[in-house]
Amino acid sequence: MTKARSPVPHTGERAFPFPSRLPGAGDRRHYADAMPTRQQQKAETRSAILHAAATEFATQGFAAATFSSIAARMGRPKSALSYYQFRSKDEMACAIVEEQFAVWERFHAAALAQAPAGLPRLLSLLLTTALDTRSGPYGGATVRLLLERTRRGIDLPEPPFDWTAFIRGEVEEAVASGQLPPSSSVQEVADMITSTSFGVYEADNQGLRPVDLRVELPQMWRKLLTGLGARDADGLISAVVDLSTEPS
């Protein structure tokens, strides 16, 4: 004779730890929003790698920067760099330069749209790009990589616009519009503006002395333009704007 089983006493609690309800679509969306996806994690790590590489290129130069030094700056193992599709320093350099070129192209477009033609437009773009190197490592890294590309044999993409042609074109406009004397040598003025601007930038970039670019660049340009016989050096300098800010 089979012995009857004693009924399980009802205690008001579940006999098994089942959830009171199954997660619905709203819960899944909440969990998905709270947890980064693999693609997001990969993008964030890639950005961290490029930021560290740009800092190394800007401060140490292309030759001195290594996978180990870049990884150490990140606090990650060297294997993390190759895992995220950077097989060489050249690939990192190209990625950094491409991102910075996109920034420079926005500044260039803003210069054409916002700054008066001639010297104000030229100096506005030079000021803005110099200030941009202070906001993060990409600008400084790109400038140094472009300077080293021939000597180090770095294969970099071409800039979105021709800097030399832009500088010369705005100086030509300055002469044609009377901002500079008609006897001015376009090439000599272009070279003097470029070398003066780069000298102030390098003093700041190399830490040779404290430099306030917003103050010292306009001061140097005012002296230079006065010496070149500019019609209204003070007025030309007052028309120079920071193109990284939205126009009011």
Secondary structure, DSSP 8 states (H G I E B T S, - for coil): -----------SS-SS---SS---HHHHHHHHHHS--HHHHHHHHHHHHHHHHHHHHHHH-TTT--HHHHHHHHTS-THHHHHTT--SHHHHHHHHHHHHHHHHHHHHHHHHHHS-TTHHHHHHHHHHHHHHHHH-HHHHHHHHHHHHHHHHT------SS-HHHHHHHHHHHHHHTTSS-TT--HHHHHHHHHHHHHHHHHHHHTTSS---HHHHHHHHHHHHHHHTT-TTHHHHHHT---TTS---
